Amino acid sequence: MNSQTYNQAVLELARAGLADLTASAQAKKAQRTAAQESHFLCNWMVEALKEKRFSKLVADDLTAWTRMARSQGAGAELKRLLERIVHQYQSVEDSHVELGTALNAMIAELTQLEWLVFTDTEINTKLKLDADGQSSLVIDVKEFTQHIQDNQLIKPINLYVRADEQLLTQIALSHGLLISQGNKKTSLIKHHKTFQIYPHNQLPALCLLLA
C-alpha cells in the first residue's frame, strides 16, 4: 500500500470533515449556527484523533485545531479552515503547470506589480535590503539556477519575502504554487521572512492559507 503524502492526508481530512458536517446537518434537518458547526467539528476532530482515522502526518494539525476550537469556540472557524484547505490543495492537485515555469511567471507578475525582485545574489550570510517599504522577494542565485531543471523544481527553494502574506499567497496560488508558512527566525535577509516552495508542491506541513 502506498503511503500518503501530506497533501493527500490533509485534503482527505478536510473533505471528510466537511462531508460529515453536511451529513449531520441533513440528518437533523436544521440549520446550524457557526458555534454549533465549530462544536461539531471540534468533537469530530477529537474522535478522529482517538480512532487514528487519518494519517499520522496530520495528527499535529488535528491537535492544534482542537486546542484552538476549545479556546476560541466559533472564532476558530473550523469549517472555514477546512474549506480553505480543500480550495488550495484541490487547486494545485488539478494544476499541471511545471513549478519552475510557475515560479518564473510569479516573479514576472511581482515585477509588474513593482516589487523589488532579486535572483542574482548569493546569500550565505545575513543581508539587509534597503527597500524603503517596497514589497520585495529575494532568492539565492544558486538555488534559483540549480534547483530548477527543464522548468521543473527539483529541490526546495527559499523565498525571502517582505510583503503582505495574503497577497503573496494569492499570487502564488494563481500560478499553481503552494508556499510554506513564513519563518522570521530562519531568514537571512533583515525584515524578511523565509517562505519555501517544494517540488510537486509537496510541503511537509500545512501551507500558508488564504483568509
N, C-alpha and C positions, 0 to 999 in steps of 0.2 A: 504494500500500500504506500502510495506516495505521501510524503509528509507535506503538510500545508505550508505555504508561505505566510508571512504576517498579513499581507494584503488579503489573501483568501480568508484567513481566520477572522480578521476584524470585519470584513464585508459579510461573511456568513453570520456572525454575531449580530451585526446591526440589522440585517434583513430579518433574522429570526425574531429579534425583539419587537420590531415594528409589526411583523405579521401576527405575533401572539397578542400584542396590544390591540390590534384591529379585531382579531377573532374574539377576544374577551369583551370588547365593547359591543360587538354584534350579538354575542350571546346574551348580554344583559339588556340589549335594545335601549341603551341610554347613552346620551352624550356625556362624555367625561370632562371634568374641569382639568386645567393644567396641573393642579395639585394632585388630583386623583391619578392622572396619567403618570406623573413622576413617582407617586407612591407605588403604583403597579409595577413600573419598570425597575424601581429600586428593589422590590421584593423578588422580581423576576431575575435580576442580576445576582442577588444573594443565593437564590436557588440554583442558578446556573453554575455558580462557583462551587457550591456544596456538591452538586451532581457531577462536576467536572464535564459539563456538557460541551464545552468548547476547548480549543487548543490551549496549551499552557502559554502560548505566545501572547494571549490576550488576558491572562489571569491578572496581571498587574493593572491593566486598564479597568477591568471589572471591579477590582478592589478600590481603586481610586474613585471611580464613578459612584459606587455605593456610599463611600465616605462623603463625597460631595453632596449626594442627594440627602443624606441624613443631616448634614449641617445646613444645607440651603433650601431643602424642600423643593417646591415648584421652581424656585430660582435656578436650580441645577439644569432645568430644561433638557432632561434626558431624551425625550422624544426628538427634539430639535437636534440634539447631538448625534443621535443615530441617523437621522435624515441627512445631516451634513456629511457623515461618513459614507453613506450609500452614494450620495451625489458625487463626491470627489473620487472615491475609489472605483465606482462604476464608470465614471468619465474616462479615466486612464485605462481601465480594462478594455473599453471599447475603442480606444485610440491605437492606431498602428503606426504612429509617427516615430521616426528614428530619433532618439533622445539627443544625439549630437546636433542634429538638424534643429530640433526643438529649442535647445539652448541658444543656438545662434540666432534663431528667429526671435526669441525672447530678448536677447541682447539688442537686436536691431530695433525692437519696439521701445525698449527702455531708452535707447539713444535718441529715438524720435521724440520721446517724452522729456528730453533734456536732462536725463540722469547723467552723472559722471560715471563712465564705464572704463575700467582698466583691466586688460587681459595680457599685458605685455611686461609685467613686473614680477621678478622673483621674490617670493615672500617667505623668508626664513627667520625673521625677527620682527619685533613689534614695530609697526609703522604708524605714522599719522598722516591723514589725508585732510588737507585744508579745503573743505567743500563749501564753506560758508552757508551751511544749512541745506545745500542742494542734496537731493537723493543720490545715493551712489552705490555702485557694485564693483567689487574688486575680486578678480580670480587670479590665482598664481599662474604664471606663464607656463610652467612645467606641467601643471595639472591640465591647463587648457589645451596644450598641444599634445600631451602624451596620454591623456585619459579618454580621448575621443579618437576612434579609428573607423574609417569608412562610414562616417556620420553616426556611428554607434557609440554610446557611452559604455566604456569597458571597465572603468573604475570610478568610485565616488569622486565627486568634485565639491570642494568647499566654496561657498559663495559668501563673501564678506559684504554685508549689506547694512546701509543706514537709510531707512525709509519707512513708510507706513507698511506694516507687515501684511495687512489685509490687501492692500494694493498689489504688493509683491506676490501674494498667494493667488490672487485673482488672475494676474497676468501669466504667472507660471502655469496655472491650470488651463488657461485658454490655449496654451501651446502644448498641452498634454504632459505637463511635469508636476509631480508631487515634490514638495520641499519639506525638509525636516523642521521641527521646532527650532527657534533661534537660541543660540547659546552665547552669552556675552563673555563668559569666562574663557572660552577657547579661542576667542577672536584675536588675530594678530594685527588687526587694524583698529586703532583707537576710535571709540564711539560707534563702532560697527558690531553687529552680531554675526556669528557663524551660522549659516544655513547649509544644508547638504542636499545634493541630488544623487541618486543611486542608479546603477544600471537596471533597466527594466522597471524603474520606479519602485524597486523592492527595498524600501526603507525598513530598518529593523524595529521601528516603533511608530506610533501614530504620527501622521504628517501634520503640518500646520493646517488647521481647518479654517474655511471661510466662516464668517459670523452668520 
